[in-house]
Amino acid sequence: MFKYDYYRAGTLDEVSEILARHQGKARIVAGGTDIMVQIREKDKRWEDLECLLDLTFLESELRYIREEGNQIHIGALSTHTDLERSEIIKKWIPFLGKAASTVGSPQIRNRGTIGGSICNASPAADPLTPLIALEAKVVIHGKAGEREMGLKEFYLSQGKVDLNEDEFLKEFVVEKLPEGAVTEFVKLGRRKALAISRLNVSVVLMLDKEGSISYARIAPGCIFRTPDRVETAEELLIGKKPSEELWKEAGKEVSDEMIRRTGIRWSTEYKQPAVEAIVEDALAQAAEMIG
């Protein structure tokens, strides 16, 4: 059994002070949908745990979805249900709400937070690929103040993010998509209900007045060591008319890029056709919304 202290933080600065005091042996709990299960199962990652730091009493500071000019700010304590129901998300970046709606059960979505999902640094996190496609930035709070960095750079490796011992994730900042852009999120899991993604992809498309693709983003999940877009596949689309053949070419380019970066592995035989298929599906579904 793990023995640890429990703290309720009253301010953002108090969070950083407690984290610094425990020098990497404090863990933040927000929704608790992952860490409490891991502690109960005696996960070895928490053998040095000294305290749990509860952020749920900081909702006024960390739970929000708001517009500020051309930006959308999403507090780290926003739940998956918040994202799914937000009118701001639906209007400007709907694939983030769709991705959040696929996470676990309603109970998990009501408790689990976007900050916790991302800070777990799992490549299978459903909200991750929309945020990568949006080139989201993260705002990090620490004793020295706040700093901002790209979400892609925030991920160091699976299970590890760029946080110092006194720091925690405060919010996400994304730019609104151009008017006329459409989005889609497609997920492949082990089973239909409550499935953790084995693969997923988020795409953005926009056409010009001539009906050619003028803007494209493709962010696949679970295929790279750290999350990223596939710019070569995006460039392949620009200037061309939507077609089934074009979607197939883009899907093939994404799978080729996976192999270039990670090599041939035991899972490649499964992943290669699967990632091609979900990229094709996502692009085709996005194109249908353009009409």
Buried (B, 14 or more C-beta within 10 A) or exposed (E): EBEBEEBEBEEBEBBBBBBBBBEEBBBBBBBBBBBEEBBEEEBEEBEEBBBBBBBBEBEEBBBBBEEEEEEBBBBBBBBBBBBBBBEBBBEBBBBBBBBBBBBBEEEBBBBBBBBBBBBBBBBBBBBBBBBBBBBBBBBBBBBEEEBEEEBBEBBEEEEEBBBBBBBBBBBBBBBBBEEEBBBBBBBBBEEEEEBBBBBBBBBBBBBEEEEEBBBBBBBBBBBBEBBBBBEBBBEBBEEBEBEEEBBBBBBBBBBBBBBEEBEEEEEBEEBBEBBBBBBBBBBBBBBEEBE
